[in-house]
Amino acid sequence: MLDHITAFNARLSQVILWIAAAGLVAMTLIIGWQVYARYVLNASPSWSEQTALLLMTWYAVLAAAAGFNEGFHIRILALQNALPEKIARLMRLMAELVVIGCGFMMLIWGIELTNIISSHVIPSLGISRSWAYVPLPLAGAAIILFCSTRFVGELLRPGWTAEKPIEEILADAGDL
C-alpha cells in the first residue's frame, strides 16, 4: 500500500511541477509582453503586472509543496549523519511531524484567508483577490499528503527516508 501511495505522490508531484513550470513560462511571456508594450508600443497593459504576481504566487507555492516530495528543499544533514541511527531516525520523524503541522496550518489558515478576502477584487483583473491565496490550502494539503507518507514510511520501514551520506553518494557516482 505504501508503494502505491508513494507512486501516486510521485505522479502528483510531477503534475504540480508541470503546472508550476507552465505558470513560470506564462509569467515570463506576460512580463516580456509588458516590457515590449511599454517601451516599443508606449502602451503598457494594465492587467500584466497583477497577472504576473498572481501566477508567481501560484507557481512558487505549488513548487515548494512538490519540493517536499521531490526532496529539493535545503536541509543540513551533518548532525543527523553523525548521530547513531536510532537518534537520526527520531530526528527524521520529528522533522516530518513539524512539516505536517505546518501543512495543516497552511491548509486551515489558507482556507480562512481565502474566505476572508473573497469579497475583495483585483481591480485590473476583475477577479476575487482570494485567487491569489488559493494555492496556500492546496499546497498545505499536498504537504500533508507527501510528508505523512514519508512519516508512515519511516515508521514502517526504518531508514526509508534517510539520506545517504555524501561519501556514499560520491562512491556510487564513481561506480557509474
PAMI-964555 format. One line per 5 residues: number of its first residue (from 1); their letters; for each residue x, y, z of N, C-alpha, C. Coordinates in steps of 0.05 Angstrom, whole numbers, plus 32768, in hexadecimal, padded with zeros to 4 digits. Layout:
// PAMI-964555
NUM = a = X Y Z X Y Z X Y Z; ...
// end
This chain:
// PAMI-964555
1 = mldhi = 8010 7FE8 8000 8000 8000 8000 8011 8019 8000; 8026 8019 8010 8038 8030 8012 8045 8035 7FF7; 804C 8020 7FE8 8058 8024 7FCE 8044 8031 7FBA; 802A 802A 7FBC 8016 8036 7FAB 8013 8054 7FB1; 8012 805A 7FCB 800F 8076 7FD3 8028 8086 7FCA
6 = tafna = 803F 807A 7FCD 8058 8087 7FC5 8058 808C 7FA7; 804F 8079 7F97 804D 807C 7F7A 8038 8092 7F73; 8022 8092 7F82 800E 80A8 7F7D 801A 80C3 7F84; 8028 80C5 7F9A 8035 80DE 7FA2 8049 80E7 7F8D; 8058 80D4 7F81 806B 80DB 7F6C 805D 80E7 7F54
11 = rlsqv = 8047 80DA 7F4C 8038 80E5 7F35 802C 8100 7F3B; 8020 8103 7F53 8014 811C 7F5B 8029 8132 7F5C; 8040 812C 7F67 8056 813F 7F69 805F 8148 7F4D; 8060 8135 7F3A 8068 813C 7F1F 8053 814E 7F12; 8039 8149 7F16 8024 815A 7F0C 8026 8176 7F17
16 = ilwia = 802A 8177 7F31 802D 8191 7F3F 8045 81A0 7F33; 805B 8193 7F2E 8073 81A0 7F23 806D 81A9 7F06; 805E 8199 7EF7 8057 81A2 7EDB 8045 81BB 7EDC; 8032 81BB 7EEF 8021 81D3 7EF1 8032 81EB 7EF9; 8044 81E7 7F0C 8055 81FD 7F15 8067 8207 7EFE
21 = aaglv = 8072 81F4 7EEF 8083 81FC 7ED8 8072 820B 7EC3; 805A 8203 7EBE 8049 8211 7EAB 8043 822D 7EB5; 803F 8230 7ED0 803B 824B 7EDB 8053 825C 7ED8; 806B 8251 7EDB 8084 8260 7ED8 8087 8269 7EBB; 8081 8257 7EA8 8083 825E 7E8C 806F 8274 7E85
26 = amtli = 8056 8271 7E8F 8041 8285 7E89 8049 82A0 7E95; 8054 82A0 7EAE 805C 82B9 7EBA 8072 82C6 7EAA; 8085 82B6 7EA1 809B 82C1 7E91 8091 82CE 7E77; 807E 82C0 7E6A 8073 82CB 7E51 8063 82E5 7E57; 8054 82E6 7E6D 8045 82FE 7E74 8057 8315 7E7A
31 = igwqv = 806C 8310 7E89 8080 8326 7E8F 808E 832F 7E75; 8094 831C 7E64 80A0 8323 7E4A 808E 8335 7E3A; 8074 832E 7E39 8061 833E 7E2B 805E 8359 7E38; 805E 835A 7E52 805C 8374 7E60 8073 8386 7E59; 808B 837C 7E59 80A3 838C 7E53 80A1 8396 7E35
36 = yaryv = 809A 8383 7E23 8098 838B 7E07 8082 83A0 7E04; 806B 839C 7E10 8055 83AF 7E0D 805C 83CA 7E19; 806A 83CA 7E30 8071 83E3 7E3D 8085 83F3 7E2D; 809B 83E6 7E25 80B1 83F5 7E18 80B0 83F7 7DFA; 80A2 83E5 7DED 80A1 83E6 7DD0 8086 83F2 7DC7
41 = lnasp = 8070 83E8 7DD2 8056 83F2 7DCA 804C 840A 7DDB; 805A 840F 7DF0 8054 8425 7E03 8037 8422 7E0D; 802F 840A 7E12 8014 8404 7E1D 8015 83EB 7E2E; 801D 83EE 7E47 8020 83D8 7E59 8004 83CD 7E61; 8001 83B2 7E5F 7FE7 83A7 7E67 7FE2 83A8 7E85
46 = swseq = 7FCA 83AF 7E8D 7FC4 83B3 7EA9 7FC3 8398 7EB8; 7FBE 8383 7EAB 7FBA 8369 7EB8 7FD3 8359 7EBC; 7FE9 8361 7EAF 8001 834F 7EAE 800E 834C 7ECA; 8011 8362 7ED8 8020 8360 7EF2 8011 834E 7F06; 7FF7 8353 7F09 7FE7 8343 7F1C 7FE5 8326 7F14
51 = talll = 7FE3 8321 7EFA 7FE2 8305 7EF0 7FFD 82F7 7EF5; 8013 8305 7EF1 802D 82F9 7EF6 8031 82F3 7F14; 8027 8305 7F25 8029 8300 7F42 8018 82E9 7F4B; 8000 82E7 7F3F 7FEE 82D1 7F45 7FFB 82B6 7F3D; 8006 82B5 7F25 8013 829D 7F1B 802B 8296 7F2C
56 = mtwya = 803B 82AA 7F34 8053 82A5 7F44 804B 8299 7F5F; 8036 82A2 7F6B 802C 8297 7F84 8025 8279 7F81; 8016 8274 7F6B 800E 8258 7F66 8026 8246 7F62; 8038 824E 7F4F 804E 823B 7F49 8062 8238 7F60; 8067 824D 7F6E 807A 824C 7F84 8070 823A 7F9B
61 = vlaaa = 8057 823E 7FA3 804C 822F 7FB9 8048 8211 7FB1; 803E 820D 7F99 803A 81F1 7F91 8054 81E2 7F8D; 8068 81EF 7F82 8082 81E2 7F7E 808F 81DD 7F99; 808B 81EF 7FAC 8096 81EA 7FC7 8089 81D1 7FD4; 806F 81CE 7FD0 8062 81B6 7FDA 806D 819C 7FCE
66 = agfne = 8071 819D 7FB3 807C 8186 7FA5 8098 8180 7FAF; 80A6 8194 7FB8 80C1 8191 7FC1 80C3 817E 7FD9; 80AE 817C 7FE9 80AF 816A 8000 80AE 814D 7FF7; 80A2 8148 7FE0 80A2 812D 7FD6 80BB 8127 7FC6; 80C4 813B 7FB7 80DC 8137 7FA6 80F6 8139 7FB5
71 = gfhir = 80F5 8145 7FCD 810D 8147 7FDE 8121 815C 7FD5; 8117 8172 7FC8 8129 8187 7FC0 8129 819F 7FD2; 811F 819C 7FEA 8121 81B2 7FFE 813C 81AF 800C; 8147 81C6 8013 8161 81C6 8020 815F 81BC 803C; 8170 81AA 8044 8172 81A1 805F 818E 8199 8065
76 = ilalq = 8196 819B 807D 81B1 8194 8086 81B0 8179 8094; 81BE 8166 8089 81BE 814B 8094 81D7 8143 80A3; 81E9 8156 80A7 8202 814F 80B4 81FE 8144 80D0; 81ED 8151 80E0 81E7 8147 80FB 81D9 812C 80FA; 81C5 812A 80E9 81B6 8112 80E7 81C7 80FA 80DF
81 = nalpe = 81DA 80FF 80CC 81EB 80EA 80C3 8200 80E2 80D7; 8207 80F4 80E9 821B 80EF 80FE 8210 80E0 8116; 81F5 80E0 8118 81E8 80D3 8130 81E3 80B6 812B; 81DF 80A6 8141 81D7 808A 813D 81BC 8089 812F; 81B7 8073 8121 819F 8071 8110 8185 8074 8120
86 = kiarl = 8184 806A 8139 816B 806E 8148 8164 808B 814D; 8178 809B 8153 8174 80B8 8158 816E 80C6 813D; 817D 80BE 8128 8178 80CA 810E 815C 80C4 8104; 8153 80AC 8109 8137 80A5 8101 8123 80B5 8111; 8128 80B9 812A 8116 80CA 813A 8116 80E7 812F
91 = mrlma = 812D 80F1 8127 812E 810C 811B 811E 810D 8101; 8120 80F8 80F1 8111 80F7 80D8 80F3 80F7 80DD; 80EA 80E7 80F0 80CE 80E6 80F7 80C4 8101 8102; 80D4 810D 8113 80CC 8127 811F 80CB 813D 8109; 80DE 813C 80F7 80DE 8150 80E1 80C5 814D 80D0
96 = elvvi = 80BD 8134 80CA 80A5 812F 80BA 808C 8139 80C9; 808B 8134 80E3 8074 813E 80F3 8072 815C 80F3; 8089 816A 80F4 8089 8187 80F4 807E 8191 80D9; 8087 8185 80C3 807F 818D 80A8 8061 8186 80A4; 8058 8170 80AE 803B 8169 80AD 802B 817E 80BB
101 = gcgfm = 8034 8186 80D3 8027 819C 80E2 8026 81B6 80D2; 803B 81BD 80C5 803B 81D5 80B4 8028 81D2 809D; 8026 81BA 8092 8013 81B4 807C 7FF6 81B8 8085; 7FF0 81AF 809E 7FD6 81B3 80A9 7FD0 81D1 80AD; 7FE4 81E0 80B6 7FE0 81FD 80BA 7FDB 820A 809F
106 = mliwg = 7FEA 8203 808A 7FE5 820E 8070 7FC9 8207 8066; 7FC1 81EE 806A 7FA6 81E6 8061 7F90 81F5 806F; 7F91 81F5 8089 7F7B 8202 8099 7F7B 8220 8096; 7F92 822C 809B 7F93 8249 809A 7F92 8253 807D; 7F9A 8243 806A 7F98 824B 804E 7F7A 824C 8045
111 = ieltn = 7F6B 8238 804E 7F4E 8238 8049 7F41 8250 8056; 7F49 8255 806F 7F3E 826C 807D 7F45 8286 806F; 7F5E 8289 8066 7F66 82A1 8058 7F57 82A5 803E; 7F54 8290 802F 7F45 8292 8015 7F28 829A 801A; 7F1C 8290 8030 7F01 8297 8036 7EFF 82B5 803F
116 = iissh = 7F12 82BD 804F 7F11 82D9 805A 7F14 82ED 8043; 7F25 82E7 8030 7F2C 82FA 801B 7F1C 82F7 8002; 7F09 82E4 8002 7EFA 82DD 7FE9 7EEA 82F5 7FDE; 7EE2 8308 7FEF 7ED2 831E 7FE5 7EE4 8334 7FD8; 7EFE 8333 7FDC 7F10 8347 7FD0 7F15 833F 7FB3
121 = vipsl = 7F18 8354 7FA3 7F1C 834F 7F86 7F37 835A 7F7E; 7F45 834C 7F6C 7F5D 8356 7F60 7F54 8369 7F49; 7F57 8383 7F4D 7F4B 8396 7F3A 7F52 8392 7F1D; 7F6B 838D 7F17 7F73 838B 7EFB 7F6A 8371 7EEE; 7F63 835D 7EFE 7F5A 8343 7EF3 7F3C 833E 7EF6
126 = gisrs = 7F30 834B 7F0A 7F13 8347 7F0E 7F0C 832D 7F1B; 7F20 8320 7F28 7F1A 8306 7F36 7F20 8309 7F53; 7F15 82F7 7F63 7F19 82F8 7F80 7F36 82F5 7F87; 7F3E 8305 7F9B 7F59 8304 7FA6 7F5F 82E8 7FB2; 7F4B 82DA 7FB9 7F4F 82BF 7FC5 7F5D 82AC 7FB2
131 = wayvp = 7F5C 82B1 7F98 7F6A 82A0 7F85 7F88 82A1 7F89; 7F92 82B6 7F95 7FAF 82B8 7F9B 7FB6 82A7 7FB3; 7FA3 829F 7FC3 7FA8 8290 7FDB 7F9F 8272 7FDA; 7F91 826B 7FC5 7F89 824F 7FC2 7FA0 823B 7FC2; 7FB7 8242 7FB7 7FCD 822F 7FB8 7FD6 8227 7FD5
136 = lplag = 7FD1 8238 7FE8 7FDA 8231 8004 7FCC 8218 800E; 7FB1 8216 800E 7FA6 81FD 8018 7FAB 81E5 8006; 7FAE 81EA 7FEB 7FB5 81D4 7FD9 7FD0 81C9 7FE0; 7FE3 81DB 7FE3 7FFF 81D3 7FEA 7FFF 81C6 8006; 7FF0 81D0 8019 7FEE 81C4 8033 7FE4 81A8 8032
141 = aaiil = 7FD0 81A3 8022 7FC5 8187 801F 7FDA 8175 8012; 7FE9 817F 7FFE 7FFD 816F 7FF1 8014 8169 8005; 801C 817D 8015 8031 8179 8028 8029 8164 803D; 8010 8165 8046 8006 8152 8059 8008 8136 804D; 7FFF 8133 8034 8000 8119 8027 801C 810F 8024
146 = fcstr = 802E 811F 8019 8049 8117 8014 8058 8110 802D; 8056 8121 8041 8065 811D 805A 8059 8107 806C; 803F 8104 806B 8032 80EE 8079 803B 80D3 806E; 803E 80D2 8054 8047 80BA 8047 8064 80B4 8050; 8075 80C9 8050 8090 80C5 8059 8091 80BD 8076
151 = fvgel = 8080 80C9 8087 807F 80C2 80A3 8077 80A5 80A7; 8062 809C 809A 8059 8080 809D 806E 806D 8091; 807A 8075 807B 808F 8065 806F 80A6 8061 8082; 80AE 8076 8090 80C4 8074 80A4 80BC 8063 80BB; 80A2 8065 80C3 8099 8054 80DA 8099 8036 80D2
156 = lrpgw = 808F 8030 80BA 808D 8014 80B1 80A7 8008 80A8; 80B8 8019 809C 80D1 800F 8091 80E8 8022 809A; 80F3 801D 80B2 8107 802F 80BC 811E 8033 80A8; 8125 804D 80A5 813A 8054 8092 812F 805B 8076; 8114 8059 8073 8108 805D 8059 810C 807A 804F
161 = taekp = 810B 808D 8061 810F 80A9 8059 812B 80B3 805D; 813D 80A2 8066 8159 80AA 806C 8167 80B2 8052; 8176 80C8 8054 8187 80D1 803E 81A2 80C3 8041; 81AE 80BD 802A 81C8 80B1 802A 81DD 80C6 8031; 81F2 80BF 8040 8208 80D2 8045 8215 80D8 802A
166 = ieeil = 8221 80F0 8028 822D 80F9 800F 8243 80E6 8006; 8251 80DA 8018 8266 80C7 8011 825B 80B0 8001; 8244 80A6 800A 8237 808F 7FFD 822C 8097 7FE1; 8221 80AF 7FE0 8217 80B9 7FC6 822E 80BC 7FB2; 8245 80C6 7FBB 825C 80CA 7FAA 8268 80AF 7FA1
171 = adagd = 8267 809B 7FB4 8271 8081 7FAE 825F 8074 7F99; 8245 8077 7F9C 8232 806C 7F88 8236 8079 7F6D; 823B 8093 7F6C 8240 80A2 7F53 8259 8098 7F45; 826D 8090 7F55 8286 8086 7F4A 8283 806B 7F3C; 826E 805C 7F45 8269 8042 7F39 825C 8044 7F1E
176 = l = 8251 805B 7F17 8243 805E 7EFD 8257 805F 7EE8
// end
